[in-house]
């Protein structure tokens, strides 16, 4: 489902693609960092570092993702 009109989506894509690959990469990295900070801010205080990492990975990639499963295995050792 999309609620964005096709002409608006096209305009946004055109503006985004006008940037160099390096600029688009940096934009994506900055957006990821912002999302990460918002997720971390939503966690209750007092979590261990391991629990914060586990919850962050679950929220970003899904609790059933390979990344989350590998992190849980690593943290269990």
The 8 nearest C-alpha neighbors of each residue, nearest first, counted from 0:
[[1, 2, 3, 4, 5, 8, 7, 6],
 [2, 0, 3, 4, 5, 8, 7, 6],
 [1, 3, 4, 0, 5, 8, 7, 6],
 [4, 2, 1, 8, 5, 7, 6, 0],
 [3, 5, 7, 6, 8, 2, 1, 9],
 [6, 4, 8, 7, 9, 3, 10, 2],
 [5, 7, 9, 8, 4, 10, 3, 11],
 [8, 6, 10, 9, 4, 5, 11, 3],
 [9, 7, 5, 11, 10, 6, 12, 3],
 [8, 10, 6, 12, 7, 11, 5, 13],
 [9, 11, 7, 13, 12, 8, 6, 14],
 [12, 10, 14, 8, 13, 9, 15, 7],
 [13, 11, 15, 9, 14, 10, 16, 8],
 [12, 14, 10, 16, 11, 15, 9, 17],
 [15, 13, 11, 17, 12, 16, 10, 18],
 [16, 14, 12, 17, 13, 18, 11, 23],
 [15, 17, 13, 18, 14, 12, 19, 23],
 [16, 18, 14, 15, 13, 19, 12, 20],
 [19, 17, 16, 15, 22, 23, 20, 14],
 [18, 20, 22, 21, 23, 17, 16, 24],
 [21, 19, 23, 22, 24, 18, 16, 25],
 [20, 22, 24, 19, 23, 25, 18, 26],
 [23, 21, 25, 19, 24, 20, 18, 26],
 [24, 22, 26, 20, 21, 25, 27, 18],
 [23, 25, 21, 27, 22, 26, 20, 28],
 [24, 26, 28, 22, 27, 23, 29, 21],
 [27, 25, 23, 29, 24, 28, 22, 30],
 [26, 28, 30, 24, 25, 29, 31, 23],
 [27, 29, 25, 31, 30, 26, 32, 24],
 [28, 30, 32, 26, 31, 27, 25, 33],
 [31, 29, 33, 27, 32, 28, 34, 26],
 [30, 32, 28, 34, 29, 33, 35, 27],
 [33, 31, 35, 29, 30, 34, 28, 36],
 [32, 34, 30, 36, 35, 31, 29, 37],
 [33, 35, 31, 37, 36, 32, 30, 38],
 [36, 34, 32, 38, 33, 37, 31, 39],
 [35, 37, 39, 33, 38, 34, 40, 32],
 [38, 36, 40, 34, 35, 39, 33, 41],
 [37, 39, 35, 41, 40, 36, 34, 55],
 [38, 40, 36, 41, 37, 42, 35, 55],
 [39, 41, 37, 38, 42, 36, 43, 35],
 [40, 42, 38, 39, 37, 43, 36, 44],
 [43, 41, 39, 40, 44, 38, 51, 46],
 [44, 42, 45, 41, 46, 40, 39, 51],
 [45, 43, 46, 42, 40, 41, 47, 51],
 [44, 46, 47, 43, 42, 48, 51, 50],
 [47, 45, 44, 50, 51, 48, 43, 42],
 [46, 48, 50, 49, 51, 45, 52, 44],
 [47, 49, 51, 50, 52, 46, 53, 45],
 [48, 50, 52, 47, 51, 53, 74, 46],
 [49, 51, 53, 47, 52, 48, 46, 54],
 [52, 50, 48, 54, 49, 53, 55, 46],
 [53, 51, 55, 49, 50, 54, 56, 48],
 [54, 52, 50, 56, 55, 51, 57, 49],
 [53, 55, 57, 51, 56, 52, 58, 50],
 [56, 54, 52, 58, 57, 53, 51, 59],
 [55, 57, 59, 53, 58, 54, 67, 60],
 [58, 56, 62, 61, 54, 55, 60, 59],
 [59, 57, 55, 56, 61, 60, 54, 62],
 [60, 58, 56, 57, 61, 55, 35, 54],
 [59, 61, 57, 56, 58, 64, 62, 67],
 [62, 60, 57, 64, 63, 58, 59, 67],
 [61, 63, 57, 64, 67, 60, 58, 68],
 [62, 64, 61, 67, 65, 68, 57, 60],
 [65, 63, 67, 61, 66, 62, 60, 68],
 [64, 66, 68, 67, 69, 63, 70, 60],
 [67, 65, 69, 64, 68, 70, 60, 56],
 [68, 66, 70, 64, 69, 65, 56, 57],
 [67, 69, 65, 71, 70, 66, 72, 64],
 [70, 68, 72, 66, 67, 71, 65, 73],
 [69, 71, 73, 67, 72, 68, 74, 66],
 [72, 70, 74, 68, 73, 69, 75, 67],
 [71, 73, 69, 75, 70, 74, 68, 76],
 [74, 72, 70, 71, 75, 76, 69, 68],
 [73, 75, 71, 76, 72, 70, 49, 53],
 [74, 76, 72, 73, 71, 70, 49, 69],
 [75, 74, 73, 72, 71, 70, 69, 49]]
